[in-house]
Structures are given as structure tokens and as C-alpha cells.
């Protein structure tokens, strides 16, 4: 809030007491959605566990969410995913605490490694018998999420842009706060037998990354809780792209300081994707999930169930073979991407077999899809609150 806005607020308090309150948002508090973001922020990180430039879409998603006029982001919690946990926390702090912007924290360090499988971690020293240790996952970020939920008088949306490690830890250890979660919006999910590839680069196959990075966490959240759950699946997250020219434009001197940082931090990723995909674009995966939280009416979603499908081992040591039931695994796929022992399929055909989830499958039309691709760029550049895309 700048000084001019503060002065206006002070002068207007007597007049507006019964009508509105002074805040960074132009709308009343009644319309503001409370949000906690769990994210594997990694823009600008090169090498480390990623083995090259890390994904940048998480940072764009957070910037989009924190500048939306009817959203109040209460905290960002980093989670291991795109790179090492400590590096992810560093990137989140540098981007959203150190670098000036409309939203500057708080950011907390979450999971540094995937959720421990309780059956694998046992304490045998108890007089009464063995004890599994799900509480090993508790960290600063998990404790902060639990505290915010416990003390909130309003329901809170969890925007999960990375593996569900910390959210699963909440389910296992803090069941008393789960009814404070309005919804989990998760970037992940695929249709049965859906190969995760762009139409223009069918030979480059992706994994369902946030799920494969912590399969156990996904199972815990879906199977051991009833928290309303929305998938922003691959058919949406891969349907939009930013061009290299758009990302370069965010580095202009008249754009915000954070916009310029995002542009610089994206250059190595742009180069990598140009070589990999043969086209000068940047993936937008997580930004679509943030846009859904702001504008769910822009998406086509449906009730669905889900199934965890076992992947059979084909060629020794990798999961590629003609009899493998997992989509995307085949003789021509590089073994480096063949790291899924199970895949999660989401589809209406599974209704009645599992609890019902919300599966978002596309934008409402091509016009709105293109509006996202072009309209979010000035949002990043301006770095100020927005209500509707240009």
C-alpha cells in the first residue's frame, strides 16, 4: 500500500465505515478468497537436482494469484519438486520476499524430501508394540499451514502447484483442521491412456510430475481425506503457451522489478525448450491452475473418479514395454522419463469406484484460452492488482 493510498484511507474512514474498508483489494472482504500456496518454485535455478534449467511456471502462477483483486494469499510454502528442497526455498524467498512486488511474503520452507511411507518407517522401542511415524514429515511450512487453518474463521483454498507432500502431512497429523480447507486445487492428473505430450512435439513425453514426485502423498490426500479436490489436468495445463517474445517483453525497463526478474530467470528454460520442442515457447502449466482459482467460470470441469494404475516393467530396469498399461511408456521413450511405478488416471468412468473429484479438462472456448495467453502478460509486467484480463 503506497503513501497516497494510506492518506486516502485515513481521510475516508468516517465516511466509508459502514460501506467498505481500506485494503489492497478494490472489492469488499466478503468477496476475497483466502489462499495458501504450496509450490516447488524454481525459476532461475540451473543444475542441482534438476540437471539443467528448472521449470519457471510456478513463479508466474504465484505472481498471477497474488495480484488478483479478490484473492488474499496468506502464505507460500515451498516443497521439494522441481529441484532440491533447500534450493526451492531459496528461489521462493528471492522472488517473493527479497524482490519488491505487490505481494512480499510470508514464505515458509516445507518438505525437503517426499513423504515417508508410514509402513517403511517404524519405531520398535514402544512397550506396547511398533509405531509408524507419519509425523516425520512435519516441518516449518506444515506447522504454519496447520496454524493458519486452525485460527481461520473462514474456509481456505489450497493451491497445490507442486507435489502434495506437505498437504498429505496435514492429513496424517492434523485431521482437526481439515474442515477449514474449502478446496484443494492441484496441478496434475491425466485421462486414462493419455500420453502427456504436446501435439506439435509428440515424441517428447512428460511425466505427471507432481504425482510421480510423491505418489504416496497423492494417495494419502485422495484416499484418506474427503477434502474437496480439483484437478487441473494435462489437457488444460498443456493447452496454453507463452512465446519467447512475450517473456522477453517482461524484462522491459517499464515493467515491474519482479517482472524483470521473472524474465531473466526464464531465459535458460526458454533455450532448453527451444532445443527440446523445436519451437520458441515457454510452458505455462501452473499458471493455468492459478487462473482457475481466480476465474473458475472460464473452465469446463466435470465430476470424476480416479484410479491408481500399476506400471509393469518392460525392458529390465525401465518401465517401457508393449504390455505396459501406463500411458506414455513405450520402446521409444527415454528411460529418464520412465520413472513412474504407478499413474493416476482421472475420469468420469470411475465415478462410484472412488470419492468424487472435480476434473477440469479445457477452457470454455478458444477465445478465452487465447485471452489467457495474451492477457496475463501485462498483468506480470504491471505487477499490480487485476480483476479481469485485457
C-alpha positions in Angstrom: 0.0 0.0 0.0 1.6 3.3 -1.0 1.5 6.6 1.0 -1.1 8.2 -1.2 -3.4 5.2 -0.7 -2.8 5.3 3.1 -3.8 9.0 3.2 -7.0 8.4 1.3 -7.9 5.6 3.6 -7.4 7.7 6.7 -9.5 10.6 5.3 -12.2 8.3 4.1 -12.7 6.1 7.2 -15.5 8.1 8.8 -17.4 8.2 5.5 -16.9 4.6 4.5 -17.1 2.9 7.9 -20.4 1.2 7.1 -19.7 0.6 3.4 -16.2 -0.6 2.9 -12.7 -0.9 4.3 -9.3 0.3 3.1 -7.3 -2.6 1.7 -5.1 -3.5 -1.2 -8.2 -5.1 -2.9 -10.8 -2.9 -4.6 -13.6 -5.3 -3.6 -15.0 -5.9 -0.1 -13.5 -8.5 2.2 -16.7 -10.6 1.7 -15.5 -11.4 -1.8 -11.9 -12.2 -1.1 -10.8 -15.8 -1.3 -8.3 -16.9 1.3 -5.5 -18.9 -0.2 -2.4 -20.9 0.8 0.0 -21.8 -2.0 2.2 -25.0 -1.8 4.7 -24.7 -4.6 8.0 -26.0 -5.9 9.2 -22.6 -7.0 12.4 -22.9 -9.1 12.6 -20.1 -11.6 16.2 -19.2 -12.1 17.6 -22.4 -10.7 20.0 -24.3 -13.0 21.5 -27.7 -12.3 21.2 -29.1 -8.8 18.7 -31.9 -8.7 17.0 -30.7 -11.8 20.1 -31.4 -14.0 19.5 -28.3 -16.1 17.2 -25.2 -16.0 14.3 -25.8 -13.7 10.6 -25.0 -14.6 9.5 -21.4 -14.2 5.7 -21.7 -14.3 5.3 -21.9 -10.5 6.6 -18.3 -10.2 4.3 -17.0 -12.8 1.4 -18.7 -11.2 2.2 -17.2 -7.8 2.5 -13.7 -9.3 -0.8 -14.1 -11.1 -2.5 -15.4 -7.9 -1.1 -12.8 -5.5 -2.1 -9.9 -7.7 -5.7 -11.0 -8.3 -8.0 -8.4 -6.7 -10.3 -11.0 -4.9 -7.5 -13.2 -3.6 -5.6 -12.9 -0.3 -2.6 -15.2 -0.3 -1.8 -15.9 3.3 1.4 -17.8 2.7 3.6 -19.6 0.2 5.2 -22.9 1.4 8.0 -24.3 -0.7 8.0 -28.0 -1.4 10.6 -30.3 -3.0 9.8 -30.9 -6.6 11.4 -29.1 -9.5 14.7 -29.0 -7.6 16.3 -29.7 -4.2 14.1 -28.6 -1.3 16.6 -26.0 0.0 17.2 -24.5 -3.4 13.4 -24.3 -4.0 13.0 -22.4 -0.7 15.8 -20.0 -1.7 14.2 -19.3 -5.1 10.8 -18.6 -3.4 12.4 -16.2 -0.9 14.5 -14.4 -3.6 11.5 -14.0 -5.9 8.6 -13.2 -3.4 10.3 -11.7 -0.4 13.6 -10.1 -1.4 12.4 -8.7 -4.8 9.9 -5.9 -4.5 6.4 -6.7 -5.7 2.7 -6.3 -4.9 3.0 -9.4 -2.6 6.1 -9.9 -0.4 5.6 -13.0 1.7 5.4 -14.7 4.0 7.3 -17.7 2.5 8.0 -20.8 4.6 10.2 -23.8 4.0 8.2 -27.0 3.5 9.2 -30.6 2.6 12.8 -31.3 1.7 12.1 -34.9 0.7 9.0 -36.9 -0.4 6.5 -38.2 2.2 7.9 -41.1 4.2 5.8 -44.2 3.7 4.5 -45.0 7.2 4.9 -48.7 6.7 8.6 -48.2 5.9 9.4 -46.1 8.9 8.7 -47.9 12.2 9.7 -47.2 15.8 10.2 -50.5 17.7 11.0 -49.2 21.1 7.5 -48.8 22.5 6.4 -51.2 25.2 3.0 -51.5 23.6 4.4 -52.5 20.2 5.7 -51.0 17.0 4.6 -47.5 15.9 4.6 -45.9 12.4 6.0 -42.4 12.2 3.9 -40.3 9.8 4.9 -37.2 11.9 8.4 -37.3 10.4 7.0 -35.1 7.6 6.2 -32.2 10.0 8.3 -29.1 9.1 8.0 -25.3 9.5 5.8 -25.0 6.5 3.4 -27.8 7.6 3.1 -26.3 11.1 2.4 -22.9 9.5 -0.3 -24.3 7.3 -1.9 -26.1 10.3 -1.7 -22.9 12.4 -3.3 -20.7 9.7 -6.1 -23.2 9.2 -6.7 -23.7 12.9 -7.0 -19.9 13.6 -9.0 -19.0 10.5 -12.7 -18.1 10.8 -13.1 -18.6 7.0 -12.5 -21.5 4.7 -9.2 -21.5 2.9 -8.3 -22.8 -0.6 -5.0 -24.7 -1.0 -3.4 -24.1 -4.4 -1.1 -27.0 -4.8 1.4 -26.3 -7.6 3.9 -29.0 -6.6 3.9 -32.5 -5.0 1.3 -32.9 -2.3 3.9 -33.8 0.3 3.0 -31.1 2.9 -0.7 -31.4 2.3 -0.6 -35.1 3.0 1.4 -34.5 6.1 -1.5 -32.2 7.3 -4.0 -35.0 6.6 -1.9 -37.5 8.6 -1.1 -35.4 11.6 -3.6 -32.5 11.8 -7.1 -34.0 11.0 -8.7 -31.5 13.2 -8.0 -28.6 10.7 -9.2 -30.4 7.5 -12.7 -29.0 7.7 -11.1 -25.5 7.3 -10.0 -26.4 3.8 -12.5 -25.2 1.2 -10.8 -27.0 -1.7 -7.5 -28.2 -2.9 -6.7 -27.1 -6.5 -4.0 -29.3 -7.8 -1.9 -29.1 -11.0 -1.9 -32.7 -12.1 -3.9 -35.6 -13.4 -4.5 -37.3 -16.8 -7.2 -39.1 -18.6 -7.0 -42.9 -19.0 -4.3 -43.8 -21.5 -3.4 -40.2 -22.1 0.1 -39.7 -23.3 1.5 -36.4 -21.9 2.9 -34.7 -24.9 2.3 -31.6 -27.0 0.6 -32.1 -30.3 3.4 -30.3 -32.1 6.1 -32.4 -30.4 4.6 -35.9 -29.9 7.9 -37.6 -29.3 8.7 -35.5 -26.2 6.8 -37.2 -23.4 6.3 -35.7 -20.0 5.5 -37.4 -16.7 2.7 -36.4 -14.5 5.4 -34.7 -12.5 3.7 -33.6 -9.3 2.2 -37.1 -8.8 5.3 -39.1 -9.7 7.5 -37.0 -7.4 5.4 -38.1 -4.4 2.9 -40.8 -5.3 2.4 -41.7 -1.6 1.3 -38.1 -0.8 -1.2 -38.1 -3.6 -2.7 -41.4 -2.4 -3.0 -40.1 1.2 -4.8 -36.9 0.2 -7.2 -38.6 -2.2 -7.8 -41.8 -0.2 -7.5 -40.7 3.4 -9.4 -37.4 3.3 -12.6 -36.0 2.0 -11.3 -32.6 1.2 -13.0 -31.2 -2.0 -10.4 -31.7 -4.7 -10.0 -30.2 -8.2 -7.6 -31.5 -10.8 -6.2 -29.0 -13.4 -5.1 -31.8 -15.7 -2.7 -32.0 -18.5 -5.2 -31.3 -21.2 -5.6 -27.8 -19.7 -2.1 -27.1 -18.5 -0.5 -28.0 -21.8 -3.1 -26.1 -23.9 -1.5 -22.7 -23.4 2.0 -21.4 -24.1 3.9 -18.1 -23.8 6.2 -17.1 -26.7 9.8 -16.1 -26.1 8.9 -12.6 -27.3 6.3 -12.3 -24.6 8.8 -13.5 -21.9 11.5 -11.1 -23.2 9.0 -8.2 -23.1 8.6 -8.7 -19.3 12.2 -7.6 -19.0 11.5 -4.1 -20.3 12.5 -1.3 -18.1 8.9 0.0 -17.7 7.8 -3.4 -16.3 7.9 -4.1 -12.5 11.1 -5.2 -10.8 9.6 -8.7 -10.3 8.6 -8.9 -13.9 12.1 -8.2 -14.9 13.4 -10.9 -12.6 10.9 -13.4 -14.0 12.1 -12.6 -17.5 15.8 -13.1 -16.6 15.1 -16.3 -14.6 13.2 -17.8 -17.6 15.9 -17.4 -20.3 17.7 -20.7 -19.7 14.4 -22.6 -19.6 13.4 -20.9 -22.9 16.6 -22.1 -24.5 16.1 -25.6 -23.2 12.5 -25.8 -24.5 13.5 -24.4 -27.9 16.0 -27.2 -28.3 13.7 -29.9 -26.9 10.4 -28.9 -28.6 11.8 -27.2 -31.8 9.7 -24.1 -31.1 10.4 -20.8 -29.2 7.8 -21.1 -26.4 7.6 -21.5 -22.6 5.3 -23.9 -20.8 2.6 -22.3 -18.6 1.4 -25.3 -16.6 0.9 -23.9 -13.1 -0.3 -20.5 -14.2 -3.4 -22.2 -15.6 -4.2 -23.5 -12.1 -3.8 -20.1 -10.6 -6.2 -18.6 -13.2 -8.7 -21.3 -12.4 -8.8 -20.2 -8.7 -9.4 -16.7 -9.8 -11.8 -17.4 -12.7 -13.3 -20.9 -12.4 -16.1 -19.9 -14.8 -13.6 -19.9 -17.7 -13.1 -23.7 -17.5 -15.1 -26.8 -18.4 -15.0 -29.2 -15.5 -16.8 -32.5 -14.6 -17.4 -34.9 -11.8 -14.9 -37.8 -11.9 -13.4 -40.7 -10.0 -9.8 -41.9 -10.2 -7.7 -45.0 -10.4 -4.0 -45.7 -9.5 -2.7 -47.9 -12.3 0.3 -50.1 -11.8 3.0 -49.8 -14.4 4.6 -53.1 -15.5 8.3 -53.3 -16.0 9.2 -54.0 -19.6 12.9 -53.7 -20.6 14.9 -54.5 -17.5 15.3 -51.5 -15.2 12.8 -49.3 -17.0 9.1 -49.2 -17.5 8.9 -49.4 -21.2 7.4 -52.3 -23.0 4.5 -53.2 -25.3 2.5 -54.8 -22.4 2.8 -51.8 -20.1 -0.6 -50.4 -19.2 0.8 -46.9 -18.3 0.2 -44.2 -20.9 3.4 -42.8 -22.3 5.6 -45.7 -21.6 6.9 -47.4 -24.7 10.0 -48.6 -26.5 10.8 -45.2 -28.0 10.6 -43.3 -24.7 13.8 -42.4 -23.0 14.4 -44.2 -19.7 15.0 -40.9 -18.0 11.2 -40.2 -18.2 10.2 -43.7 -17.3 10.2 -43.2 -13.5 6.5 -43.9 -12.7 5.7 -47.1 -10.9 2.0 -46.0 -10.9 0.0 -43.5 -12.8 -3.1 -41.7 -11.6 -6.0 -41.6 -14.1 -8.9 -39.3 -13.6 -12.2 -39.9 -15.5 -16.0 -39.9 -15.1 -15.9 -43.6 -15.9 -14.5 -44.2 -12.4 -17.5 -42.5 -10.6 -18.8 -44.7 -7.9 -15.5 -46.6 -7.6 -13.8 -43.8 -5.5 -14.9 -40.5 -3.9 -15.9 -37.8 -6.4 -13.4 -35.2 -7.5 -13.6 -32.2 -9.9 -11.7 -32.7 -13.1 -11.1 -29.6 -15.2 -10.5 -30.6 -18.8 -10.5 -27.4 -21.0 -11.1 -23.7 -21.3 -14.7 -22.8 -22.2 -13.6 -21.8 -25.7 -10.6 -20.9 -27.8 -11.2 -17.2 -27.3 -10.8 -17.5 -23.5 -7.7 -19.7 -23.9 -6.1 -17.1 -26.2 -7.1 -14.4 -23.8 -5.2 -16.1 -21.0 -2.1 -16.4 -23.2 -2.1 -12.7 -24.1 -3.9 -11.1 -21.1 -1.7 -12.4 -18.4 1.5 -10.9 -19.8 0.5 -7.2 -19.0 -0.5 -8.5 -15.5 3.0 -9.7 -14.9 4.5 -6.5 -16.3 2.3 -4.2 -14.3 2.8 -6.1 -11.1 -0.4 -4.6 -9.6 -3.8 -5.9 -8.8 -6.1 -7.1 -11.7 -9.7 -8.1 -11.9 -10.2 -9.2 -15.5 -7.6 -9.9 -18.2 -7.3 -7.4 -21.0 
